Amino acid sequence: MSDFAGKNIVVTGAGSGIGAAVVGLASALGAEVVGLDINRASGESVVNAQGGRFHHCDVSDVTSWQETASMLRRDLGTIDHLHLNAGIQIASPDAPLADYQFSAMNLARYKKMTGVNIDGVVYGLYHLLPLMRSGGSIVVTGSLAGITPYDIDPLYAMTKHAVTGLVRSLKRELGEQQLRINALCPAGIDTGIIPQAQRTQEAVFMTPENVAGEVLMLFMADESGATWAKVRDSKPAWIIPAPGQKNRSS
């Protein structure tokens, strides 16, 4: 793993799961990490315990992003690596799987999910790209549901396909700014958004810590605009090419 000493890293959804693991790993490698999360109480305790510095941010809210960008400009100045990680599914984890189906859609929950999963990425890029240092990189947490069908939660799959399309399509524009962007699209991870009904004896989930290691490797990858699949702890992430592109393993 590369030395991240002296690097400034910002992570969304840092109060749990992959985000918390990225904060911990990057901090241990010497980075200055600011962890953003909507949950003040648990977010602050988790981020601080992982060695980062907590800041409250509702990624679905433009005003919250404006305030966050102002704070980062004042306190960090520039950002080397950005991890846009916050994400939720259409129903709460304790809901039955029937509640995840399109026919059971709750409009308020739908708006909340698109606000986090799509707006949280778009607003994050819009407000923080001006702070990114030349040569810096961005990793967006996608999902295997963003490159394959996921009939358990079709609307969640829609949001993650949107993220994949955005990352692939930003390669040229961000390259002109000497920046790189990649999407990490993992299969099931042992985090709080997994539906409890999917936690069967047969189900195998990756650890957030293993996926966090992939995030930090993608921070340093030469590739940009790529979609990286990750299906189990023992197998490194690899690039899923867009139609017309050749495959390349990590």
N, C-alpha and C positions, 0 to 999 in steps of 0.2 A: 504494500500500500504506500502511495506517495506521501511525502511529508507535507502537511497542510499548514505548517507554522507560518503565521503572519497573514493568512488568507482570511478574508471576510466572507462568511456564508450566511445566507438567510433561508430559513425553512418554514413553510406553512404547514398547518396541521401538526405542529410540533409537540402537542400535549399528549400524544399517545402513538402507539403503533410504529409505522415506518418512520414518521417524522421524529419521534422521540429517539429512536435508534440512530438516526442520522446525526442528530444533535450530539448524542453521546460519543459516537465514533469519531466525528469530525473534531469535537472538542479534545478528545484524547490524543488526536494527532496534531494538536497545536493550533487549530483554527479558532478565530473569534466568531462565535455562532450566535445569531439572534433567532430565536424560535417564536413564530407567530401562531396564535391559536385563539379561537373565540371564547373558550372556557377559561376565565381568569383564574379561578381557584386551583383547579387541577393542573391547568397549563403551566402556571407559574411554578408550582412545586415540582412538577416533572422536569421542565426545562432547566430550572436551576440545579436540580439534583444531577442532571446529565452534563452539567458543566457549561450550559449556555446562558443566555440572557433573554428573559421573556418579554414579549410585548403583545398586548391585546390587539387582535385584528379580526374583524369579520370579513372574510375574503369575498363575500357576496355583495359587499357594500362599498360604493365608490368613495364616500366620505371617509370611511375607515381606512381605505387604502391611501387617500391623500394625506391623512395624518401620519400613517405609518411611513410613507415615503419621506415626509418632512423630518421625522425622527431619524430615519436611517441616513439621510443626507447630513444631518447635524452630527450624529454620533459615530457613524462609520465612514462617511464621505463617499466611499466607493464600495461596490460589491464584486467579489471575484466569482462566486458560484451561488446560484439561486436554485432552490428545490421547491417547485410548486407541487405540493403533495396533498393538500387537504381534499377529502372526498367522502361522500356518503352514498348510501343506496336509497331506493325509493321508499322503503318502509323501515321501521325500527328493528333492531336485531331480534327482539323477542316476538315479533309478529309472525303469524303463520305464513308459509310460502305463498298461499293464495293471495295475500295482501301485496305481494310483489308483482303480480300480473297486471298487464295493461288494463284489463277490464275492471280492476279494483283501484285504479288511479285516484289518488287524493290530490286535488289541484294545489292545495297549499304545500303539501310535501313535494310535489313535482317542482313548484317554483323554488322551493328551498334547495332541492337537489341540483337543478340546473344553475342556480346561483352559486353554489359551492363548486360543482364539478366543471362548469364551463366558464361562468363569469369570474370565478376565482382565479382561473388561469389567464383569461384575457385581461382582467383588471391588473393582475400582478405584473404581467408583461408590460402593459401600458405605463404603469407608474414606476416600475423599477428598471426598465431597460435604460433610461437616461442615467442611472447610477452604476450600470455595469462597466467594469474596467475592460479595456481592449484585451482580447485573449481569454476573456472569461467564458463561462459556460452555464447552461441552464438544463436542468433535468426536470421533466414533468412526469409525475406518477400517473400512468395510464392504467390499463388493465388488459389481461388476456381477452376480456369481454369487449375490448376496443379493436380487436383484430379477428375475433371469431364470434359466432352467435352465442348468446347467453340467454336462453329462454326462461330462466328463473326470474330475471329482472330486465325485461327488454328496454325500458327507458334508461336504466343505468348504462346498459350497453350502448345506447344512442349517445349518451354524453361522452363516453370514453372513445367511441369512434370519432366524435367531433374533435377531441383532443389529439388523437392520432393524425387526423387530417391537417390540423393546424400546425403541428410540429413538422410534419413532412413538407408543408408548403412554405415554412419560414426559413428554410435552409439558405436560399439565395440572399434574401433581404438581410438576415442577421449576419451572414458571411461578409457582406459588404461593410458591416460594422465591426468585423473581427470578433464575432461572437459565435458560439456553437449552441445548438439545442438538440436534445434527444428525449425520446419518450421511453420510459421503462414500463413494460406491460406484464406484470406478474400474474400468475394463477393465484389460487387461494392462499392467503396469508393469515396467520393467527393474530387478527386484530379485532377491534370492537365492532366493526361494521359487518362482520360475517353473520348471516342469519343463523340463529341458534338451531333451526331445523336442519341446517346443513352439517352440523357438528355430529356426525354419525361415527360409529366405530371404524367404518371403512374410509372416512375422509382423512386425508393427509394434508396438513397445511405447512407452508414454509414459515420460518421465523422472521420477524421484523429485522433482527440483527443481520441475518444473511442478506436480505434484500438491501439493507443500508450499505453493506459493503459494495454491492453492485452500483448503487447511486454514486458513491465516491469514485469508483472506477470510471463511471461515465462522465463525471466532472472532468476527468483527465483524458478522455478518449479523443482521438483526432476526428472521428466521424461527426457529422451533424445532419439533422433532419431525419435521423434513423429511428425506427421502431424496434425496440429490443424486447424479445420475449424471455420470460423467466418462469420455468414450470416446476422446479424443485431445488432444494438447497444444494444438492450435490452436482447440479448441472449449471455451468455458467450461462449468463444471458447471451442470446445470439440475435442477430438482425433478421427481422422478417421483412423482406423487400417489398416495396410497392410494385404493382404490375409494371413490367418492363425493366425492372432493376434486377441485377444479379445478387444472389445471396452471398453473405460474408459472415463467418463465425467470429465471435469475440475471441 
